[in-house]
Amino acid sequence: MMIKLTVNGKPRELERPTPLLQFLQDHGVDSKFVAVAYNGTVLQKEEFGGVTLAHGDVVEVVRPVGGG
C-alpha cells in the first residue's frame, strides 16, 4: 500500500511509512541545515528522530538561502 502525503505543497508517494530523518537523507537534505513543519507544527531538530511520515501527512522542508 502506497503512503500518500504532501511535501512542500506537492503530492508525494512513499512505499511505506518512513522516518523523517531517512526521508531527508534519501533526498539529499542535511537535517542540520533545514527547518521542518510537520502537519502544521514546526519541529525542533531533536524531534526529527521521533517522526515517521505516514498517509495524509503534510510536510514543509525549508532550506536557508544565502545571499547579500
PDB file as gemmi writes it, atoms N, CA and C in Angstrom:
CRYST1    1.000    1.000    1.000  90.00  90.00  90.00 P 1                      
ATOM      1  N   MET A   1       0.848  -1.182   0.000  1.00  0.00           N  
ATOM      2  CA  MET A   1       0.000   0.000   0.000  1.00  0.00           C  
ATOM      3  C   MET A   1       0.891   1.243   0.000  1.00  0.00           C  
ATOM      4  N   MET A   2       0.656   2.131  -0.935  1.00  0.00           N  
ATOM      5  CA  MET A   2       1.438   3.358  -1.026  1.00  0.00           C  
ATOM      6  C   MET A   2       0.940   4.375   0.007  1.00  0.00           C  
ATOM      7  N   ILE A   3       1.884   5.119   0.557  1.00  0.00           N  
ATOM      8  CA  ILE A   3       1.589   6.183   1.506  1.00  0.00           C  
ATOM      9  C   ILE A   3       1.550   7.485   0.720  1.00  0.00           C  
ATOM     10  N   LYS A   4       0.427   8.195   0.782  1.00  0.00           N  
ATOM     11  CA  LYS A   4       0.305   9.474   0.081  1.00  0.00           C  
ATOM     12  C   LYS A   4       0.417  10.605   1.091  1.00  0.00           C  
ATOM     13  N   LEU A   5       1.288  11.569   0.778  1.00  0.00           N  
ATOM     14  CA  LEU A   5       1.462  12.724   1.645  1.00  0.00           C  
ATOM     15  C   LEU A   5       1.773  13.927   0.778  1.00  0.00           C  
ATOM     16  N   THR A   6       1.877  15.094   1.402  1.00  0.00           N  
ATOM     17  CA  THR A   6       2.194  16.327   0.697  1.00  0.00           C  
ATOM     18  C   THR A   6       3.497  16.862   1.247  1.00  0.00           C  
ATOM     19  N   VAL A   7       4.457  17.127   0.341  1.00  0.00           N  
ATOM     20  CA  VAL A   7       5.751  17.667   0.730  1.00  0.00           C  
ATOM     21  C   VAL A   7       5.976  18.964  -0.047  1.00  0.00           C  
ATOM     22  N   ASN A   8       6.132  20.055   0.679  1.00  0.00           N  
ATOM     23  CA  ASN A   8       6.315  21.375   0.067  1.00  0.00           C  
ATOM     24  C   ASN A   8       5.241  21.669  -0.977  1.00  0.00           C  
ATOM     25  N   GLY A   9       3.999  21.329  -0.619  1.00  0.00           N  
ATOM     26  CA  GLY A   9       2.859  21.644  -1.465  1.00  0.00           C  
ATOM     27  C   GLY A   9       2.613  20.695  -2.619  1.00  0.00           C  
ATOM     28  N   LYS A  10       3.444  19.668  -2.773  1.00  0.00           N  
ATOM     29  CA  LYS A  10       3.288  18.732  -3.880  1.00  0.00           C  
ATOM     30  C   LYS A  10       2.959  17.341  -3.369  1.00  0.00           C  
ATOM     31  N   PRO A  11       2.055  16.638  -4.067  1.00  0.00           N  
ATOM     32  CA  PRO A  11       1.736  15.273  -3.649  1.00  0.00           C  
ATOM     33  C   PRO A  11       2.939  14.355  -3.855  1.00  0.00           C  
ATOM     34  N   ARG A  12       3.169  13.492  -2.895  1.00  0.00           N  
ATOM     35  CA  ARG A  12       4.265  12.521  -2.957  1.00  0.00           C  
ATOM     36  C   ARG A  12       3.720  11.174  -2.540  1.00  0.00           C  
ATOM     37  N   GLU A  13       4.397  10.131  -2.964  1.00  0.00           N  
ATOM     38  CA  GLU A  13       4.050   8.773  -2.543  1.00  0.00           C  
ATOM     39  C   GLU A  13       5.300   8.079  -2.018  1.00  0.00           C  
ATOM     40  N   LEU A  14       5.115   7.349  -0.944  1.00  0.00           N  
ATOM     41  CA  LEU A  14       6.180   6.523  -0.375  1.00  0.00           C  
ATOM     42  C   LEU A  14       5.692   5.090  -0.338  1.00  0.00           C  
ATOM     43  N   GLU A  15       6.611   4.149  -0.400  1.00  0.00           N  
ATOM     44  CA  GLU A  15       6.230   2.741  -0.388  1.00  0.00           C  
ATOM     45  C   GLU A  15       5.717   2.285   0.968  1.00  0.00           C  
ATOM     46  N   ARG A  16       6.170   2.972   2.030  1.00  0.00           N  
ATOM     47  CA  ARG A  16       5.802   2.567   3.401  1.00  0.00           C  
ATOM     48  C   ARG A  16       5.988   3.769   4.318  1.00  0.00           C  
ATOM     49  N   PRO A  17       5.451   3.710   5.527  1.00  0.00           N  
ATOM     50  CA  PRO A  17       5.765   4.781   6.488  1.00  0.00           C  
ATOM     51  C   PRO A  17       7.287   4.901   6.610  1.00  0.00           C  
ATOM     52  N   THR A  18       7.777   6.131   6.595  1.00  0.00           N  
ATOM     53  CA  THR A  18       9.218   6.377   6.527  1.00  0.00           C  
ATOM     54  C   THR A  18       9.639   7.368   7.603  1.00  0.00           C  
ATOM     55  N   PRO A  19      10.678   7.062   8.361  1.00  0.00           N  
ATOM     56  CA  PRO A  19      11.183   8.031   9.339  1.00  0.00           C  
ATOM     57  C   PRO A  19      11.585   9.336   8.631  1.00  0.00           C  
ATOM     58  N   LEU A  20      11.271  10.460   9.240  1.00  0.00           N  
ATOM     59  CA  LEU A  20      11.594  11.762   8.658  1.00  0.00           C  
ATOM     60  C   LEU A  20      13.078  11.874   8.335  1.00  0.00           C  
ATOM     61  N   LEU A  21      13.944  11.458   9.253  1.00  0.00           N  
ATOM     62  CA  LEU A  21      15.383  11.564   9.006  1.00  0.00           C  
ATOM     63  C   LEU A  21      15.800  10.747   7.784  1.00  0.00           C  
ATOM     64  N   GLN A  22      15.201   9.582   7.598  1.00  0.00           N  
ATOM     65  CA  GLN A  22      15.506   8.753   6.425  1.00  0.00           C  
ATOM     66  C   GLN A  22      15.022   9.447   5.157  1.00  0.00           C  
ATOM     67  N   PHE A  23      13.829  10.023   5.204  1.00  0.00           N  
ATOM     68  CA  PHE A  23      13.283  10.740   4.054  1.00  0.00           C  
ATOM     69  C   PHE A  23      14.211  11.886   3.651  1.00  0.00           C  
ATOM     70  N   LEU A  24      14.655  12.672   4.626  1.00  0.00           N  
ATOM     71  CA  LEU A  24      15.560  13.783   4.336  1.00  0.00           C  
ATOM     72  C   LEU A  24      16.860  13.276   3.717  1.00  0.00           C  
ATOM     73  N   GLN A  25      17.429  12.237   4.321  1.00  0.00           N  
ATOM     74  CA  GLN A  25      18.680  11.672   3.814  1.00  0.00           C  
ATOM     75  C   GLN A  25      18.505  11.149   2.387  1.00  0.00           C  
ATOM     76  N   ASP A  26      17.410  10.445   2.130  1.00  0.00           N  
ATOM     77  CA  ASP A  26      17.152   9.890   0.799  1.00  0.00           C  
ATOM     78  C   ASP A  26      17.042  10.977  -0.268  1.00  0.00           C  
ATOM     79  N   HIS A  27      16.671  12.187   0.158  1.00  0.00           N  
ATOM     80  CA  HIS A  27      16.505  13.293  -0.784  1.00  0.00           C  
ATOM     81  C   HIS A  27      17.669  14.286  -0.730  1.00  0.00           C  
ATOM     82  N   GLY A  28      18.773  13.867  -0.121  1.00  0.00           N  
ATOM     83  CA  GLY A  28      19.976  14.685  -0.122  1.00  0.00           C  
ATOM     84  C   GLY A  28      19.886  15.940   0.721  1.00  0.00           C  
ATOM     85  N   VAL A  29      19.041  15.909   1.745  1.00  0.00           N  
ATOM     86  CA  VAL A  29      18.852  17.067   2.605  1.00  0.00           C  
ATOM     87  C   VAL A  29      19.596  16.843   3.916  1.00  0.00           C  
ATOM     88  N   ASP A  30      20.464  17.779   4.263  1.00  0.00           N  
ATOM     89  CA  ASP A  30      21.195  17.705   5.530  1.00  0.00           C  
ATOM     90  C   ASP A  30      20.282  18.215   6.639  1.00  0.00           C  
ATOM     91  N   SER A  31      19.892  17.350   7.549  1.00  0.00           N  
ATOM     92  CA  SER A  31      18.927  17.710   8.590  1.00  0.00           C  
ATOM     93  C   SER A  31      19.440  18.803   9.516  1.00  0.00           C  
ATOM     94  N   LYS A  32      20.748  19.063   9.513  1.00  0.00           N  
ATOM     95  CA  LYS A  32      21.305  20.119  10.361  1.00  0.00           C  
ATOM     96  C   LYS A  32      20.970  21.505   9.834  1.00  0.00           C  
ATOM     97  N   PHE A  33      20.672  21.596   8.546  1.00  0.00           N  
ATOM     98  CA  PHE A  33      20.515  22.899   7.912  1.00  0.00           C  
ATOM     99  C   PHE A  33      19.133  23.116   7.318  1.00  0.00           C  
ATOM    100  N   VAL A  34      18.097  22.552   7.939  1.00  0.00           N  
ATOM    101  CA  VAL A  34      16.730  22.750   7.460  1.00  0.00           C  
ATOM    102  C   VAL A  34      15.796  23.015   8.627  1.00  0.00           C  
ATOM    103  N   ALA A  35      14.672  23.611   8.285  1.00  0.00           N  
ATOM    104  CA  ALA A  35      13.552  23.712   9.220  1.00  0.00           C  
ATOM    105  C   ALA A  35      12.447  22.833   8.638  1.00  0.00           C  
ATOM    106  N   VAL A  36      11.730  22.144   9.517  1.00  0.00           N  
ATOM    107  CA  VAL A  36      10.672  21.245   9.055  1.00  0.00           C  
ATOM    108  C   VAL A  36       9.389  21.537   9.827  1.00  0.00           C  
ATOM    109  N   ALA A  37       8.305  21.736   9.073  1.00  0.00           N  
ATOM    110  CA  ALA A  37       6.973  21.812   9.664  1.00  0.00           C  
ATOM    111  C   ALA A  37       6.281  20.493   9.328  1.00  0.00           C  
ATOM    112  N   TYR A  38       5.724  19.873  10.348  1.00  0.00           N  
ATOM    113  CA  TYR A  38       5.074  18.570  10.212  1.00  0.00           C  
ATOM    114  C   TYR A  38       3.627  18.715  10.643  1.00  0.00           C  
ATOM    115  N   ASN A  39       2.714  18.572   9.701  1.00  0.00           N  
ATOM    116  CA  ASN A  39       1.280  18.736   9.960  1.00  0.00           C  
ATOM    117  C   ASN A  39       0.993  20.055  10.677  1.00  0.00           C  
ATOM    118  N   GLY A  40       1.661  21.120  10.210  1.00  0.00           N  
ATOM    119  CA  GLY A  40       1.391  22.465  10.715  1.00  0.00           C  
ATOM    120  C   GLY A  40       2.186  22.873  11.935  1.00  0.00           C  
ATOM    121  N   THR A  41       3.031  21.994  12.451  1.00  0.00           N  
ATOM    122  CA  THR A  41       3.834  22.306  13.634  1.00  0.00           C  
ATOM    123  C   THR A  41       5.310  22.318  13.259  1.00  0.00           C  
ATOM    124  N   VAL A  42       5.987  23.423  13.569  1.00  0.00           N  
ATOM    125  CA  VAL A  42       7.421  23.491  13.311  1.00  0.00           C  
ATOM    126  C   VAL A  42       8.131  22.623  14.340  1.00  0.00           C  
ATOM    127  N   LEU A  43       8.954  21.714  13.844  1.00  0.00           N  
ATOM    128  CA  LEU A  43       9.654  20.776  14.726  1.00  0.00           C  
ATOM    129  C   LEU A  43      10.997  21.339  15.177  1.00  0.00           C  
ATOM    130  N   GLN A  44      11.363  21.013  16.391  1.00  0.00           N  
ATOM    131  CA  GLN A  44      12.722  21.248  16.861  1.00  0.00           C  
ATOM    132  C   GLN A  44      13.581  20.132  16.271  1.00  0.00           C  
ATOM    133  N   LYS A  45      14.842  20.426  16.009  1.00  0.00           N  
ATOM    134  CA  LYS A  45      15.714  19.410  15.389  1.00  0.00           C  
ATOM    135  C   LYS A  45      15.740  18.110  16.183  1.00  0.00           C  
ATOM    136  N   GLU A  46      15.697  18.200  17.512  1.00  0.00           N  
ATOM    137  CA  GLU A  46      15.734  16.977  18.321  1.00  0.00           C  
ATOM    138  C   GLU A  46      14.459  16.143  18.186  1.00  0.00           C  
ATOM    139  N   GLU A  47      13.407  16.713  17.591  1.00  0.00           N  
ATOM    140  CA  GLU A  47      12.158  15.979  17.377  1.00  0.00           C  
ATOM    141  C   GLU A  47      12.158  15.194  16.064  1.00  0.00           C  
ATOM    142  N   PHE A  48      13.070  15.503  15.142  1.00  0.00           N  
ATOM    143  CA  PHE A  48      13.082  14.850  13.829  1.00  0.00           C  
ATOM    144  C   PHE A  48      13.108  13.329  13.956  1.00  0.00           C  
ATOM    145  N   GLY A  49      13.909  12.809  14.880  1.00  0.00           N  
ATOM    146  CA  GLY A  49      14.065  11.368  15.033  1.00  0.00           C  
ATOM    147  C   GLY A  49      12.814  10.653  15.508  1.00  0.00           C  
ATOM    148  N   GLY A  50      11.869  11.374  16.091  1.00  0.00           N  
ATOM    149  CA  GLY A  50      10.645  10.759  16.593  1.00  0.00           C  
ATOM    150  C   GLY A  50       9.480  10.805  15.625  1.00  0.00           C  
ATOM    151  N   VAL A  51       9.720  11.304  14.401  1.00  0.00           N  
ATOM    152  CA  VAL A  51       8.633  11.465  13.431  1.00  0.00           C  
ATOM    153  C   VAL A  51       8.759  10.425  12.328  1.00  0.00           C  
ATOM    154  N   THR A  52       7.659   9.735  12.068  1.00  0.00           N  
ATOM    155  CA  THR A  52       7.568   8.811  10.944  1.00  0.00           C  
ATOM    156  C   THR A  52       6.476   9.310  10.016  1.00  0.00           C  
ATOM    157  N   LEU A  53       6.840   9.525   8.762  1.00  0.00           N  
ATOM    158  CA  LEU A  53       5.881  10.022   7.781  1.00  0.00           C  
ATOM    159  C   LEU A  53       4.889   8.928   7.427  1.00  0.00           C  
ATOM    160  N   ALA A  54       3.611   9.304   7.423  1.00  0.00           N  
ATOM    161  CA  ALA A  54       2.541   8.342   7.168  1.00  0.00           C  
ATOM    162  C   ALA A  54       1.497   8.965   6.247  1.00  0.00           C  
ATOM    163  N   HIS A  55       0.519   8.164   5.858  1.00  0.00           N  
ATOM    164  CA  HIS A  55      -0.530   8.593   4.936  1.00  0.00           C  
ATOM    165  C   HIS A  55      -1.221   9.863   5.425  1.00  0.00           C  
ATOM    166  N   GLY A  56      -1.333  10.838   4.533  1.00  0.00           N  
ATOM    167  CA  GLY A  56      -2.065  12.065   4.833  1.00  0.00           C  
ATOM    168  C   GLY A  56      -1.233  13.165   5.465  1.00  0.00           C  
ATOM    169  N   ASP A  57       0.024  12.891   5.796  1.00  0.00           N  
ATOM    170  CA  ASP A  57       0.861  13.918   6.426  1.00  0.00           C  
ATOM    171  C   ASP A  57       1.145  15.059   5.460  1.00  0.00           C  
ATOM    172  N   VAL A  58       1.371  16.248   6.051  1.00  0.00           N  
ATOM    173  CA  VAL A  58       1.757  17.434   5.296  1.00  0.00           C  
ATOM    174  C   VAL A  58       3.076  17.917   5.888  1.00  0.00           C  
ATOM    175  N   VAL A  59       4.089  17.989   5.030  1.00  0.00           N  
ATOM    176  CA  VAL A  59       5.437  18.328   5.468  1.00  0.00           C  
ATOM    177  C   VAL A  59       5.957  19.505   4.632  1.00  0.00           C  
ATOM    178  N   GLU A  60       6.572  20.461   5.322  1.00  0.00           N  
ATOM    179  CA  GLU A  60       7.250  21.565   4.639  1.00  0.00           C  
ATOM    180  C   GLU A  60       8.716  21.515   5.082  1.00  0.00           C  
ATOM    181  N   VAL A  61       9.618  21.459   4.106  1.00  0.00           N  
ATOM    182  CA  VAL A  61      11.046  21.434   4.387  1.00  0.00           C  
ATOM    183  C   VAL A  61      11.622  22.725   3.805  1.00  0.00           C  
ATOM    184  N   VAL A  62      12.236  23.541   4.676  1.00  0.00           N  
ATOM    185  CA  VAL A  62      12.765  24.833   4.252  1.00  0.00           C  
ATOM    186  C   VAL A  62      14.265  24.857   4.472  1.00  0.00           C  
ATOM    187  N   ARG A  63      14.986  25.191   3.416  1.00  0.00           N  
ATOM    188  CA  ARG A  63      16.435  25.329   3.500  1.00  0.00           C  
ATOM    189  C   ARG A  63      16.785  26.806   3.483  1.00  0.00           C  
ATOM    190  N   PRO A  64      17.763  27.210   4.286  1.00  0.00           N  
ATOM    191  CA  PRO A  64      18.181  28.618   4.246  1.00  0.00           C  
ATOM    192  C   PRO A  64      18.809  28.953   2.899  1.00  0.00           C  
ATOM    193  N   VAL A  65      18.604  30.193   2.478  1.00  0.00           N  
ATOM    194  CA  VAL A  65      19.179  30.657   1.226  1.00  0.00           C  
ATOM    195  C   VAL A  65      20.142  31.784   1.556  1.00  0.00           C  
ATOM    196  N   GLY A  66      21.366  31.621   1.090  1.00  0.00           N  
ATOM    197  CA  GLY A  66      22.363  32.672   1.318  1.00  0.00           C  
ATOM    198  C   GLY A  66      22.239  33.749   0.255  1.00  0.00           C  
ATOM    199  N   GLY A  67      22.733  34.877   0.581  1.00  0.00           N  
ATOM    200  CA  GLY A  67      22.692  35.961  -0.394  1.00  0.00           C  
ATOM    201  C   GLY A  67      23.170  37.241   0.252  1.00  0.00           C  
ATOM    202  N   GLY A  68      23.169  38.281  -0.543  1.00  0.00           N  
ATOM    203  CA  GLY A  68      23.663  39.507   0.027  1.00  0.00           C  
ATOM    204  C   GLY A  68      23.164  40.703  -0.613  1.00  0.00           C  
TER     205      GLY A  68                                                      
END                                                                             
